[in-house]
Amino acid sequence: MEIYLIAAAVAVVAALGAYALTRRRGERAELNETDRAVLEYVRRTGSVYEAEISRALGLPRTTVFKAVRRLEREGLVEVEKRDGRNFVKPR
């Protein structure tokens, strides 16, 4: 019984490792509708504060914050602090 549990654990770890390796090689996660809208706006404006994205798209600031973090994780935008605010630039 224990051997099966160990084998199952090893299989799960191997699958997660393979997934992580493919993600690092450039495979991107599917962007949702909000992420695509935020990315499109950032690309269209060149660079913008998160609060401006929120106002322009009519989205809650927390929604924009989370979308920007996902886009940053995917390497599609860059975020820097300016006067305590998040400034977003396309990559």
PyMOL commands that set and color helices and strands:
alter all, ss='L'
color gray80, all
select helices_A, chain A and resi 2-24+33-45+50-57+61-73
alter helices_A, ss='H'
color red, helices_A
select strands_A, chain A and resi 48-49+77-82+85-90
alter strands_A, ss='S'
color yellow, strands_A
deselect
rebuild
show_as cartoon
